[in-house]
Amino acid sequence: MRHKLGNTGWSSGKAVPMSSGPSEFELYVRKLGLAEQNYATSVQLRRWCEQNRNRCYIPESLLKEWGIYVDPNMSDG
């Protein structure tokens, strides 16, 4: 019997467990030492978000604020 790769129960309707750790976005925000109210004014965070928009989670409010388009069919990685 062949071993099946991937999530064989993806269509079962059951919730998929989320990662228990922080996202890369959250890690980068911590590295920069930013409070949430300062996200939109950070040039460094905006640059990081533009570079990683198709690869990492970025809050939708920031994407809208900065006019960053995410291609759901593309991955930078």
Secondary structure as UniProt FT lines:
FT   TURN            8..11
FT   HELIX           24..32
FT   HELIX           36..41
FT   HELIX           43..52
FT   TURN            53..55
FT   HELIX           60..66
FT   TURN            72..73
//
